[in-house]
Amino acid sequence: MIVSSLRLPSDGRSTDYLPNPASVENYIAVFAPINGFGRSLVNSLIVSTTTTVLTLLFGILAAYALARLRFAAKGIVLSIIIACSMFPGITLIIPLFKLFSGNYPGFEWINWMNTYQALIIPTLSFGLPLCVWNLTAFFRQLPVELEQAAMVDGCTPGQAFAKVILPLAAPGVFTTAIITFIAVWNDYMIALQFGTTPEMYTSIVALSKFTGAYGYDTPWGTIMAAGVIITVPLLVAVLIFQRRIVAGLTAGGVK
């Protein structure tokens, strides 16, 4: 993909192993005004970041409650949460489209098409089950005596959680955050259905509608350049934080 992005626009179908000569013209064409790619990157960043923050906010609280509190049917609650992530996303598109279009009886006030909430809420429903399930197992392996000791020293239950448990759970929280962010950043189906105007395109949707700087050809090199811009930052982030990610994924395993 990188090699193809560095070819001349006229060499888009070349099969040479290396670009000859190398050129950055495709990267310049990516940000041509006709593509609106800069705006789509901002949209992707807003949607992915907001969804990740909300997922962690609600998921951490739910996971901690499920790990520490004793109540009837806890196993059933966990099963329902994980079952919510098993529905094929395509089956939810039609009812959500009807709801967000303001055509659902009693919910005409919900007219969310081409808004950020229409892109965030559906993806939030898929990120939360992963977050809750993952962090519930993580919180369970942390000794409850740590919180009890903090409360003996004068902490409230909330302070014990915030100052003792949450820092210890950082690997699991970080892993959940980056997995959720990548999943939302790469989402295509929901973003395509509920962001139908160029101003609301995410980077993946904008890439699928790419025409490059010219509208009469298929700009292979420019498409590859846009793919590099979308993919490489995530790849670099994963490589930098891979130790934390592995620590979070293996937490609770037999040492």
C-alpha positions in Angstrom: 0.0 0.0 0.0 2.8 2.4 0.9 4.7 1.5 -2.3 1.6 2.1 -4.4 1.0 5.4 -2.7 4.5 6.7 -3.7 4.1 6.0 -7.4 3.3 8.7 -9.9 -0.5 9.1 -10.4 0.0 7.9 -14.0 1.7 4.6 -12.7 -1.3 3.5 -10.6 -1.4 0.1 -12.2 2.3 -0.5 -12.2 3.5 -3.8 -10.7 7.1 -2.7 -10.0 8.4 -3.6 -6.6 9.5 -0.1 -5.9 8.1 3.3 -7.2 10.3 4.7 -10.0 10.4 7.5 -9.5 9.0 8.1 -6.0 6.5 10.8 -5.7 4.2 12.4 -3.1 1.7 13.7 -5.6 -0.9 11.1 -4.4 -0.7 12.5 -0.9 -1.2 16.0 -2.1 -4.2 14.8 -4.2 -5.7 13.1 -1.1 -6.4 16.5 0.4 -7.8 18.1 -2.8 -11.0 20.1 -1.9 -13.2 17.8 -4.0 -12.5 14.9 -1.5 -13.1 16.7 1.8 -10.7 14.2 3.3 -9.5 16.5 6.0 -13.0 17.0 7.4 -13.6 13.3 7.3 -10.5 12.6 9.4 -11.8 15.1 12.0 -15.2 13.4 12.0 -13.5 10.0 12.5 -11.4 11.4 15.4 -14.5 13.0 17.1 -16.6 9.8 16.7 -13.9 7.4 17.8 -12.7 9.4 20.7 -16.2 10.2 22.1 -17.3 6.6 21.7 -14.2 5.4 23.5 -14.5 7.8 26.4 -18.2 7.0 26.9 -17.5 3.3 26.6 -14.9 3.5 29.3 -17.0 5.8 31.5 -20.1 3.5 31.5 -18.2 0.2 31.1 -15.8 0.7 34.1 -18.7 1.5 36.4 -20.8 -1.5 35.2 -17.8 -3.9 35.3 -16.8 -2.8 38.8 -20.4 -3.3 40.1 -20.6 -6.7 38.5 -17.2 -7.7 39.9 -17.8 -6.5 43.5 -21.5 -6.4 44.2 -23.5 -9.5 45.1 -27.0 -9.7 43.7 -29.2 -12.3 42.2 -28.9 -13.3 38.5 -25.5 -11.7 38.1 -24.6 -14.5 35.6 -27.7 -13.8 33.6 -26.9 -10.1 33.5 -23.4 -10.8 32.2 -24.8 -13.3 29.6 -27.3 -10.6 28.4 -24.5 -8.1 28.0 -22.3 -10.4 26.0 -25.3 -11.5 23.9 -25.9 -7.9 22.8 -22.6 -8.0 20.9 -23.6 -11.1 19.0 -26.3 -9.6 16.9 -25.1 -9.0 13.3 -24.8 -5.3 12.8 -26.7 -5.3 9.5 -29.9 -6.5 11.3 -29.9 -3.3 13.3 -29.5 -0.9 10.4 -33.2 -0.8 9.3 -34.8 -0.2 12.7 -32.1 2.4 13.6 -32.5 4.1 10.3 -36.3 4.3 10.9 -35.7 5.6 14.4 -33.1 8.2 13.5 -35.1 9.5 10.6 -37.9 10.5 12.9 -40.3 8.0 11.3 -40.9 5.8 14.4 -44.3 6.4 16.1 -43.8 8.2 19.3 -40.2 9.1 18.6 -40.7 11.6 15.8 -38.5 14.0 17.9 -35.5 11.8 17.2 -34.3 13.2 13.9 -30.6 12.4 14.1 -29.6 11.6 10.6 -26.3 13.3 9.7 -25.4 14.0 13.4 -22.6 12.8 15.6 -25.0 11.1 18.0 -26.3 8.9 15.2 -22.7 7.7 14.5 -21.8 7.4 18.2 -24.7 5.7 19.9 -24.9 2.6 17.7 -21.2 1.9 17.9 -21.4 2.5 21.7 -23.8 -0.4 21.9 -21.1 -2.7 20.5 -18.2 -1.3 22.4 -19.8 -1.5 25.8 -20.3 -5.3 26.0 -16.6 -5.9 25.2 -15.6 -3.3 27.8 -17.9 -4.7 30.5 -16.9 -8.3 29.9 -13.2 -7.7 29.8 -13.0 -5.4 32.8 -15.3 -7.5 34.9 -12.8 -10.3 34.7 -10.0 -7.8 35.4 -11.6 -6.3 38.5 -12.4 -9.8 39.9 -8.7 -10.7 40.0 -7.8 -7.6 42.1 -7.9 -8.5 45.8 -10.8 -6.8 47.7 -8.5 -6.4 50.6 -6.8 -3.5 48.8 -10.1 -1.5 48.9 -10.7 -2.5 52.5 -7.2 -1.4 53.5 -7.8 2.0 51.8 -11.1 2.5 53.6 -9.4 1.6 57.0 -7.0 4.5 56.2 -9.9 6.9 55.7 -10.9 6.6 52.1 -14.5 6.4 51.0 -15.5 3.5 48.7 -15.4 5.9 45.8 -11.9 7.1 46.8 -10.7 3.6 47.3 -11.8 2.7 43.8 -10.4 5.9 42.1 -7.1 5.9 44.0 -6.3 2.2 44.4 -8.3 -0.1 42.1 -8.5 2.1 38.9 -4.7 2.7 38.7 -4.1 -1.1 39.1 -6.7 -1.8 36.3 -4.9 0.6 33.9 -3.6 -2.2 31.6 -7.1 -3.6 31.2 -8.6 -0.2 30.7 -6.0 0.8 28.2 -6.5 -2.4 26.2 -10.2 -1.9 26.1 -9.8 1.7 25.0 -7.5 1.0 22.1 -9.5 -2.0 20.8 -12.7 0.1 21.0 -11.0 3.1 19.3 -9.7 1.0 16.4 -13.1 -0.8 15.9 -14.9 2.5 15.7 -12.2 4.2 13.6 -12.6 1.3 11.1 -16.4 1.1 11.1 -17.9 1.5 7.7 -21.5 0.2 7.9 -23.0 2.4 10.5 -21.0 5.5 9.3 -22.2 4.9 5.8 -25.9 4.7 6.7 -26.2 7.5 9.2 -23.7 10.0 7.8 -25.0 10.5 4.3 -23.7 14.0 3.6 -20.1 14.8 2.7 -19.8 17.0 5.8 -20.5 13.9 8.0 -18.4 11.3 6.2 -15.9 9.5 8.3 -12.5 8.7 6.8 -13.5 5.2 5.8 -16.7 6.4 4.1 -14.8 9.2 2.4 -12.2 6.6 1.1 -14.9 4.4 -0.3 -16.2 7.4 -2.4 -12.8 8.5 -3.4 -12.3 10.1 -6.8 -8.9 11.7 -6.1 -8.2 15.0 -7.7 -9.9 14.0 -10.9 -13.4 12.6 -11.3 -13.1 10.6 -14.5 -10.6 8.0 -13.4 -9.9 5.5 -10.6 -7.1 7.1 -8.6 -5.4 3.9 -7.3 -2.4 5.7 -6.0 -4.4 8.4 -4.2 -6.7 5.7 -2.6 -3.5 3.9 -1.4 -2.2 7.2 0.0 -5.5 7.8 1.9 -5.3 4.2 3.2 -1.8 4.8 4.5 -2.9 8.0 6.3 -5.8 6.1 7.9 -3.9 3.0 8.9 -0.3 4.0 9.8 -1.2 6.1 12.9 -3.1 3.2 14.4 -0.3 0.8 13.6 2.3 3.1 15.2 0.1 3.5 18.3 -0.2 -0.3 18.7 3.5 -0.9 18.3 4.3 1.8 20.8 1.9 0.5 23.4 2.0 -3.2 22.6 3.3 -4.1 26.1 0.4 -2.5 27.8 -2.0 -4.2 25.3 -0.5 -7.6 25.9 -0.6 -7.0 29.6 -4.3 -6.1 29.5 -5.2 -9.1 27.3 -3.3 -11.6 29.5 -4.4 -10.2 32.8 -6.0 -12.8 35.1 -4.2 -15.7 33.4 -2.2 -18.2 35.3 1.3 -16.8 36.0 
